[in-house]
Amino acid sequence: MNIAKNMEFVFVAAAFVGVTMANAFAAPAAPLKVSARSAIVAKAPVFQAPMMTIVVVAKRPTVAQKAKRTATV
């Protein structure tokens, strides 16, 4: 087997083994303690407003407009 022809495979395999071994021996991460208060207020008036509905109205393109659009592509 010619190692020079398979250097990409050797590199990927070595990286895979290295990452796998690092994850196997890594200690679990310590949980973060956040002391900041929450920015969301439960009774804000924004949350009591009804949901907005957006209606988009447009004319359909004509056959000539469709042909012009596909001809430029």
N, C-alpha and C positions, 0 to 999 in steps of 0.2 A: 504494500500500500504506500503510495507516494504522499508524504505528509504535506508537501507544498501545494498539491492540488486540493487538499481537504482542510486548509487552514481555517476557512470560515466555519466549517462544522466543528473543528477542534475548539475554536474560540467560543462558539455558542454553547457547546457542551461544558466547557470549563466555567463559563459564566453561570450556567444553570446549576451546576454542582455547587459553585461558590455561594450563590444566593440561597439555595436550598439549605446548605449547611449553616449559613448565617442565621436564617430564620429558625432552624431547629434548635440552636443553642442560645438564641436571644432571650433575654428576660422579658417578662410582660411589661408593657408600658404603665407607668404610674398614672392614675386618673388625675385630670386637671381639676382644680378647685376654682370656680369662677365666683368672684365676690360681687360682680356687677348686678344691679337690679334689672329686671326684664323691662324692655322698652315698650312692650305691648300692654295697653290698658284694656281690660275686659269690657268696660262699659263706655268706650269711646263712641261718639255719635256717628262716626264713619261706618261702623259695623251695623248700625241700625237702619241705614239708608237702604232703599230697595235696589235691587240689582239693575244696572244700566243695560239697555239693549241698543246695539248699534246696527242700523240697517243701511246697507250699501245698495244704491240704485244706480244702474248704468245701462246704456243701450248696448245691445249685442253688435259686434262688428259685422259689417256687410261682407259679402263674398269677395268683393274687390279689395277690401281692407285685409281680409285673411290671406288672399293671394299675394298682396304686396308684402305682408309680413313674412310669409314663408319664402318668398322669392329673394329677400335680402339675406336670408340665413345661409 
